[in-house]
Amino acid sequence: MKRSAWACVVVLAAIAIAVLGWQFRPAGEPSSSGYAGLADSSGDFAVAGPHIELRFPQDHGPHPDYRIEWWYLTANLRGEDGRPFGVQWTLFRQALAPPTALATDDQPWSSRQLWMAHAAVSTPSDHYFAERFARGGIKQAGVRITPFAAWLDNWSLMAPPATRGLEHLEVTAQGDDFGYRLQLTAEGPLVRHGDGGFSQKSADGQGSMYYSQPFYRVSGEVRIAGESIAVSGRAWLDREWSSQLLGPGQSGWDWFSLHLDSGAKLMAFRLRGGGEANAGDYVSGSWISAQGQVTPLGDDQGDEELRLTPLAHSRVAGRRLPTAWRVEVPGHGLDFEVRARHPKQWMGTSFAYWEGMVAVEGSHAGVGYLEMTGY
């Protein structure tokens, strides 16, 4: 790479880190406005709400009139010898200013869209991760609706030609010591969370537009330290965008996406602060039947009350994190424990968080992923 090109990359990364810092502030750093500024006023950006109807395939693509957005894939896999593996692929978009601002996107380096990607592989005892940054407008990163493609450099999540949805995808990424190429086939419908796709995140009404494809079957290959391993399993894709995700008193979240052996799925989250019950936390989620029917769960759902209780903690990267949980939904007879495969699944990226594979045992069994931010 030429010295001038390398300098551009360094400057771009520094700009991206500075601008994205409010979204992914390192855990433990003080913040006077909730978790890393996600409670900031939406200003002139578009605002998510229950009045907005999701449209497909349009909503698979980017929403530049919103401040933040992500395409978030996690996969629970097993090798032919039975070893469990976890895979993460995430593309984040951040707008510097709303489309009504004076700046324009018609010049490549004038683009107001910044991109960040994370990739990771978890093994039964280790965790590998990498991150990349890009500026919009120069085609280094972006998302296309038809056929669907999301990419940053050569990390990609793509549908085959002549397709209109997310039913079939291939995901690829490569770090220094790991990589993967996986084929995904959806065996169930898209799922709208909350109120028709509006997922409230605090008692004050802030929230996001949020849907998932939790029904992927997966096959492919994971590469770790020169070893190629054939794998298969299940994957979950989250799509979310917002301009004010959190309330002023919220500091971070604990987020679960679980595949149960019955074929049902559970999405659940605890936003620390901003609630009127659960010790002041805001708790919400979705019970997803094996056929894809959705039942909202949460503080205000009566018999569909959702309880998320930490059971055990681990010291990770100098932080005390809850790596074992009790999950209860009395109305559905759910009462099980969710435990991290191991506590090392720390994303030591520029803005760090915990993201890793978990096992489910109790009234139901299964596998899934847990994300924890703001610790």
Summary of the structure (lengths in Angstrom):
residues: 375
radius of gyration: 19.6
end to end distance: 37.8
largest distance: 62.4
contacts: 1278
relative contact order: 0.15
helix: 10%
strand: 51%
